[in-house]
Amino acid sequence: MFFWSLQILVEPLVYLMCFYLVYLFVKNRDLSFKWKLLGIFLYSPIVLLLSFQYNLQGVNLADCTAIEGFIAQYFTYIIESIFILSIVVFTAFEVKKISNVSRRKEIIIFGLGILLFLIAFSSGNIIGSFTENWTLAQAGLIGMPVFIGFLAYLIVRFHTFNIKLIATQALVFALGFLVIAILFIRKIENVRIVVIFTLLFVIALGYALVKSVKKEIQQKEELEKLSTYLAEANKKLKTFDILKSKFLSLASHQLRNPISAIISCTSMFLDGSFGKIDDTQKNMLSQMYDRAKGMNDDVEKYLTIAKVDQGGLQYNLEKLDLGDFAKNITEQQKLAVEKRKLSISFGTDGQSSYFVSGDKVQLKQVFQNLIDNAMKFTKEGWIKVKLSKVEGGKK
């Protein structure tokens, strides 16, 4: 009678723990306290009424079967059905929220394995309770190997569980169990048998631990080598950054300044500031001007890109009249535009001033790029640079 009561006590607990296991597997976090209270609330009538006739009314001594009451014959199956239905609804609801196809398959397979196990387990109990044929009810035990098969597939296909860690823990547990078993053996012959099994477990466990420690040492040594290599690479990278900074400084002062002087001088010769020049001289100076201007543009582009890569591009914001600024840039580009047999002009919408806060270097690059693009895509005709304000002061 006592052991029948324990069986009825444990049976619904299996379903409760299965739901808890599914929640942990799907959510990867513990169940909230209120849901735990709900599970305990559903399970509590079985515990509270365990010793009453509502659970077991007696035992039939003729065939050693229990005479079940309402709790054992009906209520436990209602609770078990609730947990099975909860697993189905919870799994289906969570699968819909997961976008990862592999993770969805993993959860579906795990949930299906749990459900097949519980349904088979329930069918065996229901058959035994209502037909009194407990031999036929043994068919429900097939649910456990089916569930183990699903777990094996998850381990092989999705690497769901760390099987090496689980195996090591099982070996340690078995070793401890065998050592404790020696304390309860009276005959020396039986002690030898247990010692043999214990020795085999020690050998297996020792091999696994030695292999694991060896692998860990190898990984640590490889990590140390990689750390050393990374430290050396960082030193070389810092040296390279220093050289790169020196090159940028050299390019800024030693390359840009002479090129700017060449552009300025050739521009003055070409516009007649130093007197009239013949066509041959004009042709040579024009080529010199174009080459110098191209070199200056390339240097500016390379310096800007390098500064952006290094995160060192800084804006020197200052208040300036964008109208006068754009007009000067247009005048500087006039010679290059006329060489393409085009004309260029500058105009405004008549507003008194166009004061903005900006970086002269970057704004100059913007206007030069706009004019260069206009020259590139205009085969004949004219180019007009116009500055205007829109309503609200925004451009």
N, C-alpha and C positions, 0 to 999 in steps of 0.2 A: 504493500500500500504506500509506503514511504517513497520508494523509487518511482512508482507511477506518478506520484505528485511532483517529484523532481523533473520528470520527463515533460509534464505539462507546463511546468515553470520555465524550462529551458527552450522549448519549441518556439513560442512566439518571440523569444529573445533573439533567435537566429534571424528572423525576418527584420526585426528592429536594427540589428547590427548590419544586415545586408544593405538596408536603406542608408545607414550611416556611412558604410563603405562606398556606396555609389556617390554620395554627396562629396566625400573627400576626394574621390577619383576625378570627378568632374570639375569641382570648384578649386581644388588644391588648397583648401583652407578648412578650418574646423566649422562645425555646425553651430549656429548661433544659440544662445542660452534659451531663448523662448521656444525654439523648435525642439530642443532637448527636453524641456518641460512638457511639451505636447506629447512627445513619444513616451515619456515616463507616465503621463496621465492615462494614455491608452493602455499601457501595460500594467498599471497599478491594480486594477480589479482582480487580475489573476493572482497577484501576490497577496492581496488582502483577503481573498476568499479561498486561499489555497487549502486551508484546513477544514473548510465547511463541506457539506454534502453537495453544494452546487458544483463542486469540482469533481470529486469522486465519491460515489455512494458506497462502494465496496469492491471486493474482488471475488470473482467466481472461482472457487477453489477447484472445481471440476476440470477446467481447462486453463486455469491461471490467467484469466483475462480480467480487465478492469470493468466495473460497472460505472460508466461515465455519467456525470451530471451535466447541467446546462453549460457551465463554463468550459469543460473539457470538450463537449461534443459540438457546441455551436459558437460560443463567444470567441474562443481562440481562433476559429476559422474566419470569423468576421474581422478580427484584428489583423490576421495574416493577409486577408484580402485587401484591407486598407493599405497596408505597407506595400503590397505588390502593385496596387493601382498607383500609389504615390511614386514608386520607382518609375513606372511607365510614363506618367505625366511629367515628372521632373526631368527625366532623360530627354523626352521629346521636346520639351520647352527649351532646355539648354542647348540641344543640338541645333535648333533653328537660329540661335544667336551666334553660333560659331561659324566664321567664314573659312577657316582652315579646313580643307577637305580631309587631310590626313587625320587631324584631331577629331573630326566628326566621325569618321569611320572607327577610330579607336574607341570612342565613347559608345557608339552603337553596338559594337561587338562585345564590349564589356557588359553593357546593360542587358544585352540579349542573353549572354551567358548566365548572369545572375538570375534573370527571369526564368530561364529554362530550369535552372537548379531549384528555385523556389516552387515553381509549378509542379515539377516532378516530386518534390518533397511533400507538397500539400496533397497531391493526388494519392500518394501512398497512405497518408494519415486519414484522408477522407474515406478511402476504400476500406481501411481497417475499422474505422469507427462505425460506418453504416452497414457494412456487410459482415463484420466480425471475422473476415478472412484475412488474417494478418500475414499469411504466406504470400497471397497475391499482392499485398501492400508493399512487399519488399522490392517490387519493381520501381518504386519511387527512389530507391537508392542510386539508380542510374544517373540522377541529376548531378551528383558530385563529380564523377569522372568526366561528364560532359563539360561542366564548368572548368575543370582543370584543363581540358583540351582547349577551351577558349582562352584561358590564361596563357597557355603555352604558345598559342598563335600570336597573341599580343606581344609576348616577350620576343619571339623570333621576328615577327613582321615589323613591329613598331618600337621595339626595345623599351617597352613600357616600364618594366621594373628592372632594378639593378640586381640581376640574378646572382652575380658573384657575391655581393654583400649579403643577400638572403641566404645563400648556401653556407657562407662562413658563419652567419649567426645560427643557422640550424645545426651546424657541426658543434659549435660551442655549447648550445643548449643540450644536444645529445650527449656530449662529453660530460657535462655537469650531471645529467640525469643518470648516466651509467656509474659515475663515481658515487653518487648518493645511494644508488641501488646496492652497492657493495655493503653498506651499513646494515642492510636488512637480510643479508644472506647468512645462513647458519652453517651450511655444509661447504667444506673446502673445495669439493668438486665443482659446485656451482660458482664459487668465487673465481675459479680459473676461467670458466666460460665468459663471465662478465669482464674479467681482466683482458681476455683476448680481444673482445669487441672494443673495449676501451682503448687498447693499444692501437687497433686499426684506426679508430677515430682520431687518436693523437697523431698518428702518422699522416693521415689525410689532412687534418687541420694544420699540422706543422708545415706540410708541403705547401698548402695554400697560403699560409702566413709568410713563409720564406719567399715564395714567388711574388707575393704582393709587396713585401718590403724591398726585394731586389728591384722590382719594377719602379717603385717609388724613388729609390736611390738613383736609378738610371735617369728618371725624369728630372730629378733635382740636379744631377750633374749636367744634363743637357740645358736646363734652365740657367744654370750658372754660366755655361759657355755662351748662351744667347745674351745674357745680361752683360757679360764682358764685351762681346761683339757690339752690342748696342751702345755701350759706353764709349767705345772707340769710334763708332760711327757718329755719335753725338759730338765728340771732340773735333772730328774732321768737318762735320757740318758747321760747327761754330767758326772754325778756321775759314771755311768757304764763305760764310756770311760776312766775316771781317774783310776778306778779299773783295767780295762783291760790293760792300759798302765803300771800300777804297776806290774801286773802279767807278762807282756812281759819282763819287766826289771828283775823281779825275775827269770823267766825262762832262760833268757840270761846268768845271772851270777851264780845263785845258782844251776841250773840243768845242763846246758851245760858244765860248767867247770869240775865238778866232773866226769861226764861221759867220757869226753875227757881224764882225768887222768887215769881212769880205763882201757880205750881202749889202751892207750899208755903203761901202765905197763904190762897188760896181753900180749900185742903184743911182748914186750921185753922178757917176760918169755918164750913164745912159740917159738921164734926164737933162744933161747939159749943164750941170752945176759947175763943172771945171772947163767948160768951153766946148766948142763943137768938135765932134769926132767923125771920122769917115766911116763908110759902110763896113769895111773890113774890121776895123776896131770895134764897131758896134756889134757886129756878129759874134766876135770872140768874147766880148764882155757879156753879151746876152747868154751865151753858153755857160760862161763862168757863173753868172747870176743864177741860172736855172740849177746847175749842179750844186752850188752852195746852198740854195734854198731847199733843194731836195735832201741834202745831207742834214740840214738843220731840222727839217720836219722828222726825218728818221730818228735823229738823236732825241728829239722831244718825245716821240712815241715810245722809244725803248726805255727812256728814263721814267716815263709815266707808268708803263707796264711793270717795270722793276719795282717801283715804289708801291704799286698796288699789291704785287705779290708779297712784298715784305711787310705789308700793313703799315708802311711809313708815309703814305700819301696824306698830307695835311693841307687843309685849306686856310689860306691867309685872307680872311674876310676883311674887307674895308669898303667904306662908302665911296662910290664913284658914279660919275654921270655916264650912263650907258650910251647915251647919244653921241657924245664926243668920243668915247672909247670905240664904238662901232665905226664911226666916221674915219678915225685914224687907221683902223685895221683895213677898211675899204681902200683908203688911199695907198697903203703899203702893198696891197694886192693888185693895184691898178696896172702896173707894168706887166705883170704876169698875164693878166687878162687881155691886155692889148696885144700881146705877142701872139695870142690865139685868134687875132682879128675879131675880137669881141669888144664891147664897151661895158663899163660898169658905172653905176651911180648909186648915190646914197640919199635917202630921204626920210622924213619923219611925218607924223600926222599933225604937226603943229603944236604939240604940247610943250610947255615951258621947259620942263626938265624930266630926266629919266634916271633919277638917282636910285641906286640899288646897293645892296650889300653883297659883294661877291669877290671871288679870287681872280685877279687880273690874268694870271697865267692860264688858268683853266678856261676863262671866258675867251681869251685870245685864241686858244686852241679850238673852241667851239665855232667861233666866227670863221676862222681859217678853213676848218673842215667844211662848213656850209658853202663857202665861196669855191673851194676846190671841187666839191661835188657839182656845183652849178656849172663850173668850167668843163667838167668831164662830160656832162650830159647835154651841153648846149653846143651844137655844131656851128651855128651862126646866129647873129642877133645881138642881144644885150642881156646884162645881168643887173638886177636892181636889188639893193639891200635897203629894206624899209623897216623902220622902228615905229611901233605904235603901242598905245595903251588900250586895253579893253575896259569896259565899264566895271568899276569896283577896284581898279588898280592892279588887277591880276593880268599877267601876260601868258 
